[in-house]
Amino acid sequence: MNMNMNVSLAPLVSLIAGILILVAPRLLNYIVAIYLILIGVIGLFGGNGFHLR
């Protein structure tokens, strides 16, 4: 049984950022900044190439 799971990078980053904000609210500024930078990079270089398998 072969299970291939395609997970896009943006929702995964969002999930991790949300958990970090809940655990350490003081990191909110850094987490938001890093998230926006990552989403911008993904948008510039095309999100189709960023898939984890």
Sequence and secondary structure as in RCSB ss.txt:
>XXXX:A:sequence
MNMNMNVSLAPLVSLIAGILILVAPRLLNYIVAIYLILIGVIGLFGGNGFHLR
>XXXX:A:secstr
      EEHHHHHHHHHHHHHHH GGGHHHHHHHHHHHHHHHHHH GGG EE 
